[in-house]
C-alpha cells in the first residue's frame, strides 16, 4: 500500500471490531496486553509464536507504550495499514474509534 492510499471502514465493521476488542480487554483499560492480543488472535485461528506476536505488536503500536489500543487494532485489521491511514465511512468519528471502554 502506498502512503497515499487510505483504507475505509464502515460503522458496522468498526462496531464489530469494537465488540471483539472489548471482549478481550479484560481489565477495561482501553488497551490490549500481549497476552490479551495473543488469545484474541489464537481464537481467530492465528497461532503466532511469541516472536511473531511481539513483532506484530511492535508494528501496531504508534505510541511506544507496548500495548495495542483500539485504533491500533483497527489499523492492524485493515491489512496492516498505519493507524494514521485509516478512515471510516458512515459517520463514525475519531471519538467513536477511541470509545472502547
ABEGO torsion letter per residue (X at the ends): XBAABBBBBBAAAAAAAAAAAAAABAAGAGBBBAAAAAAAAAAAGBBBBAAAAAAAAAAABAAGAGBBBAAAAAAAABGGBBAAABBBBGGBBAAAAABAX
